[in-house]
């Protein structure tokens, strides 16, 4: 009986080691306190967005609202999508997506601003 039990332990530990080697990134566990803090920050930023919408800032209203929205999106990506705790490759992929988005917005704005070039 002890021989079978010993063989089972060897097979089980080999499987455990294999699982450990192939799933190293799954070991990071975020405490619920972090999620509560992040949720509270997102609610506060939402309240700040609503408060800022009542201010008379003319052309700066949408700029402030978009800035707050970008901060909130960054917090969501970092904590709820676990990019903060991910590998460098995941962070590089996210940065590449943001860079591509900014290039496309830049090209769109360049086209928009030069449409009436010379007609005014």
C-alpha positions as a LaTeX table, in Angstrom:
\begin{tabular}{lrrr}
\hline
Residue & $x$ (\AA) & $y$ (\AA) & $z$ (\AA) \\
\hline
Unk1 & 0.00 & 0.00 & 0.00 \\
Unk2 & 2.78 & 2.42 & 0.76 \\
Unk3 & 4.43 & 1.68 & $-2.59$ \\
Unk4 & 1.30 & 2.66 & $-4.50$ \\
Unk5 & 0.89 & 5.75 & $-2.39$ \\
Unk6 & 4.53 & 6.71 & $-3.01$ \\
Unk7 & 4.17 & 6.23 & $-6.78$ \\
Unk8 & 1.03 & 8.36 & $-6.76$ \\
Unk9 & 2.92 & 11.16 & $-4.97$ \\
Unk10 & 5.66 & 11.10 & $-7.58$ \\
Unk11 & 3.21 & 11.31 & $-10.46$ \\
Unk12 & 1.19 & 13.99 & $-8.69$ \\
Unk13 & 4.25 & 16.11 & $-7.88$ \\
Unk14 & 5.46 & 15.85 & $-11.48$ \\
Unk15 & 2.08 & 17.08 & $-12.70$ \\
Unk16 & 2.12 & 19.84 & $-10.12$ \\
Unk17 & 5.59 & 20.95 & $-11.20$ \\
Unk18 & 4.55 & 20.86 & $-14.86$ \\
Unk19 & 1.48 & 22.96 & $-14.07$ \\
Unk20 & 3.61 & 25.38 & $-12.07$ \\
Unk21 & 6.11 & 25.83 & $-14.91$ \\
Unk22 & 3.49 & 26.42 & $-17.59$ \\
Unk23 & 1.28 & 28.76 & $-15.54$ \\
Unk24 & 3.69 & 31.07 & $-13.74$ \\
Unk25 & 1.62 & 34.18 & $-14.48$ \\
Unk26 & $-1.47$ & 32.82 & $-12.76$ \\
Unk27 & 0.10 & 33.06 & $-9.31$ \\
Unk28 & $-0.53$ & 36.74 & $-8.75$ \\
Unk29 & $-3.69$ & 37.18 & $-6.72$ \\
Unk30 & $-5.06$ & 40.69 & $-6.25$ \\
Unk31 & $-6.61$ & 41.27 & $-2.82$ \\
Unk32 & $-10.25$ & 42.42 & $-2.83$ \\
Unk33 & $-9.18$ & 45.61 & $-1.04$ \\
Unk34 & $-7.43$ & 46.76 & $-4.24$ \\
Unk35 & $-10.61$ & 46.23 & $-6.26$ \\
Unk36 & $-12.62$ & 48.21 & $-3.72$ \\
Unk37 & $-10.12$ & 51.08 & $-3.85$ \\
Unk38 & $-10.06$ & 51.06 & $-7.66$ \\
Unk39 & $-13.88$ & 50.97 & $-7.78$ \\
Unk40 & $-14.07$ & 53.91 & $-5.37$ \\
Unk41 & $-11.56$ & 55.88 & $-7.45$ \\
Unk42 & $-13.60$ & 55.21 & $-10.60$ \\
Unk43 & $-16.78$ & 56.39 & $-8.87$ \\
Unk44 & $-15.04$ & 59.54 & $-7.64$ \\
Unk45 & $-13.73$ & 60.27 & $-11.13$ \\
Unk46 & $-17.23$ & 59.78 & $-12.52$ \\
Unk47 & $-18.53$ & 62.31 & $-9.99$ \\
Unk48 & $-15.74$ & 64.70 & $-10.99$ \\
Unk49 & $-16.76$ & 64.31 & $-14.64$ \\
Unk50 & $-20.38$ & 65.16 & $-13.80$ \\
Unk51 & $-19.28$ & 68.12 & $-11.67$ \\
Unk52 & $-16.99$ & 69.39 & $-14.47$ \\
Unk53 & $-19.84$ & 69.20 & $-16.97$ \\
Unk54 & $-21.71$ & 71.89 & $-15.04$ \\
Unk55 & $-18.77$ & 74.31 & $-15.18$ \\
Unk56 & $-18.72$ & 76.93 & $-17.93$ \\
Unk57 & $-15.35$ & 76.23 & $-19.48$ \\
Unk58 & $-16.38$ & 76.72 & $-23.12$ \\
Unk59 & $-14.10$ & 74.67 & $-25.40$ \\
Unk60 & $-12.31$ & 73.06 & $-22.45$ \\
Unk61 & $-15.36$ & 71.08 & $-21.26$ \\
Unk62 & $-14.88$ & 68.20 & $-23.70$ \\
Unk63 & $-11.11$ & 68.30 & $-23.21$ \\
Unk64 & $-11.48$ & 67.86 & $-19.45$ \\
Unk65 & $-14.13$ & 65.17 & $-19.88$ \\
Unk66 & $-11.92$ & 63.23 & $-22.31$ \\
Unk67 & $-8.91$ & 63.57 & $-20.02$ \\
Unk68 & $-10.87$ & 62.13 & $-17.08$ \\
Unk69 & $-12.21$ & 59.35 & $-19.33$ \\
Unk70 & $-8.65$ & 58.47 & $-20.41$ \\
Unk71 & $-7.53$ & 58.29 & $-16.77$ \\
Unk72 & $-10.47$ & 56.01 & $-15.95$ \\
Unk73 & $-9.77$ & 53.80 & $-18.98$ \\
Unk74 & $-6.13$ & 53.50 & $-17.94$ \\
Unk75 & $-7.15$ & 52.44 & $-14.43$ \\
Unk76 & $-9.53$ & 49.82 & $-15.83$ \\
Unk77 & $-6.89$ & 48.41 & $-18.19$ \\
Unk78 & $-4.21$ & 48.30 & $-15.49$ \\
Unk79 & $-6.22$ & 46.75 & $-12.67$ \\
Unk80 & $-9.34$ & 45.01 & $-14.01$ \\
Unk81 & $-7.59$ & 43.64 & $-17.09$ \\
Unk82 & $-4.49$ & 42.80 & $-14.98$ \\
Unk83 & $-2.06$ & 44.51 & $-17.36$ \\
Unk84 & $-0.20$ & 45.93 & $-14.36$ \\
Unk85 & 0.68 & 42.39 & $-13.26$ \\
Unk86 & 1.24 & 40.95 & $-16.74$ \\
Unk87 & 4.40 & 40.21 & $-18.68$ \\
Unk88 & 6.38 & 42.80 & $-20.60$ \\
Unk89 & 5.04 & 41.34 & $-23.84$ \\
Unk90 & 1.45 & 42.06 & $-22.79$ \\
Unk91 & 2.40 & 45.60 & $-21.79$ \\
Unk92 & 4.16 & 46.08 & $-25.13$ \\
Unk93 & 1.07 & 44.82 & $-26.97$ \\
Unk94 & $-1.18$ & 47.28 & $-25.11$ \\
Unk95 & 1.29 & 50.11 & $-25.76$ \\
Unk96 & 1.38 & 49.16 & $-29.45$ \\
Unk97 & $-2.41$ & 49.32 & $-29.62$ \\
Unk98 & $-2.46$ & 52.75 & $-27.95$ \\
Unk99 & 0.27 & 53.98 & $-30.29$ \\
Unk100 & $-1.64$ & 52.74 & $-33.36$ \\
Unk101 & $-4.80$ & 54.44 & $-32.08$ \\
Unk102 & $-2.94$ & 57.73 & $-31.61$ \\
Unk103 & $-1.42$ & 57.52 & $-35.11$ \\
Unk104 & $-4.86$ & 56.95 & $-36.65$ \\
Unk105 & $-6.36$ & 59.86 & $-34.68$ \\
Unk106 & $-3.42$ & 62.04 & $-35.72$ \\
Unk107 & $-3.90$ & 61.19 & $-39.40$ \\
Unk108 & $-7.63$ & 61.86 & $-39.14$ \\
Unk109 & $-7.03$ & 65.24 & $-37.52$ \\
Unk110 & $-4.35$ & 66.10 & $-40.10$ \\
Unk111 & $-6.86$ & 65.36 & $-42.87$ \\
Unk112 & $-9.59$ & 67.34 & $-41.10$ \\
Unk113 & $-7.43$ & 70.42 & $-40.52$ \\
Unk114 & $-6.10$ & 70.49 & $-44.09$ \\
Unk115 & $-9.42$ & 69.96 & $-45.93$ \\
Unk116 & $-10.07$ & 73.68 & $-46.40$ \\
Unk117 & $-6.40$ & 74.54 & $-46.95$ \\
Unk118 & $-6.21$ & 77.65 & $-49.14$ \\
Unk119 & $-9.99$ & 78.22 & $-49.30$ \\
Unk120 & $-10.11$ & 80.82 & $-46.56$ \\
\hline
\end{tabular}
